[in-house]
Structure formats: structure tokens, C-alpha cells
Amino acid sequence: MHVASSALGQVRSLPCPFKPGQPACSKAGGVCSIQLYDEGPNGRIGESLGAPVITCPARFEQDRLLVRWLAEIVGFSPDEAKVARKIPFMQSVTTDKPAGKIDLIVAKTEGDRLEWYGLEIQAVYFSGQGMSSQFQILETDEDTVPPYPNHTRRPDWRSSSAKRLMPQLQVKVPTVRRWNSKLAVAVDQPFFDSIGGPSANPTQDINDGDIIWLVPRLSWDGTQGRFRLSRGHWEVLTLEDSNDKLLAARTIARDSFETALVERLSSLEK
């Protein structure tokens, strides 16, 4: 009920439990992830189906798992690894103000020598109606089992991958590569599965590609009664192979396309 009141703007925003310092949550209601459920009896949720899908970038920051994982992969020891966030990477050609940033940087310094790797985090957008109406229901609901969602909401893999993440990589990776470094990308397991999952012959040699893919997952912690971020799969891909993976779609047959087209045609006079 308190979360619902926060989402509806009736009480102060709740602190984010995953970001350093626990600043106020930047998402209405703190929707960190969504999960598919069967409909149970009496209009309540039933059994969960599949894994939860992360919808907020801050959810990836639990326990600094990603930056520690990346530091280990690139050979930085825990005592020498450093981290910085939101470093300007592009600037406007008209105002010279920052126009794009790298989410996180993992680095080490040794005298005048600086070695670093960028880390981009991509959560998943969801499609369907917003959450306000659901929070209005939750605000007065006192049952121990949450109500079944009042509208359909599902992960929008296409918007998150080909429309959002791929252009980011196409802009940033060539420059980072020219600077003799690499970019890491973190997506959760359901996201990675939606774009084909692990390669047939994955490599973990960082010299074999341009992008280090980190694929954590949310695992249920029965002791604490909540999901925790944990390490999963990782591999290295070229920019070109990453683009192919993110497209993850094929053109439908012409007959199917034109059948759907004819069904939706309407007169300009209407």
C-alpha cells in the first residue's frame, strides 16, 4: 500500500535499495521488474511463468555486481579497480553541451597510465497501459495475494534492442575501439534470450571482439525472501555480430504482409 501511495504521488518517493547511497527512486512506484503470471482464483495472481524481466537500469546496480564482474574479466584486481558514472561521450554541435554519456566506466590508474572499459546498461521497456490504474487498485487492497493485473503489460523486446540499444552501440563502439578500449553491455537473461541467447561457439577472449556482453539474472533468495542479482552468462562479440543479434527478426512472407494490408485498407474519403 505504501508503494502504491508513493507511485500515486501521495507520499515521498521510496529510496532505491540498489544504487549507492540509496537516493530516491526515479521511477513511479519503484517498478524495477515485471513478471508473467497465470491468473489464479478470485481474481488474484497464480503461478509465476518464467523469470522476472528488469525494467529499470538501477536494478542492475545491486551489490555493484556488474562493475566487479567486469573488473575481474578485464584483469583488474579489486584493490586497483575504480568506477565512474555518466561520463560525457558526445556533445551537441550547436551548444557544445553533453549529448550522450557512457553509463559506467571501470578503470585503473598506474602513474600516468589510464586503462578503462565502458559499461552500458539496458533495461527493458514494457508495452501496454501505464501502471497508475494498477496502483490505484493496490492502494486499498489488503489481501496477502496481489490482484491479477487489470491490463496486459509485456516486455517490448524490439524497442529495447533494435530501436534503443543497437543505435547506441553503433555510435559508441567505433570510437571506443579507435581509442583502443572496449565497451561492455549488460542485459538480463530474458532480454538476451529474446535476441537468440548465447552464441553457438561463445568466446571469452576479450581480444576476439569489440563488446563484452554481461548477462546477469535475477535469482530467488529463499533466505531473504526476495530476488537478488547474480552472475550468469558472458561472452565477447564483434559490433557486427552484435548488430545481427539485436535485429533478431526476419521479414514476413509477402503474401502474409499483403493479406494484412488489404484487411486494414480504408478509403481516404472516410
Secondary structure, DSSP 4 states (H G I P E B T S, - for coil): -HHHHHHTTSSPPPBPSSSTT-PBPSSGGG--EEEEEEE-GGGBEEEEEEEEEE--GGGGGGGGHHHHHHHHHHT--TTT-EEEEEEEEEE-TTT--EEEEEEEEEEEEETTEEEEEEEEE----EEES-SHHHHHHHHH---SSPBPPSS-EEE-HHHHIIIIIHHHHHHHHHHHHHTT--EEEE--HHHHHHTT-S-SS-B--GGG-SEEEEEEEEEEETTTTEEEEEEEEEEEE-HHHHHHHHH---PPPHHHHHHHHHHH---TT-
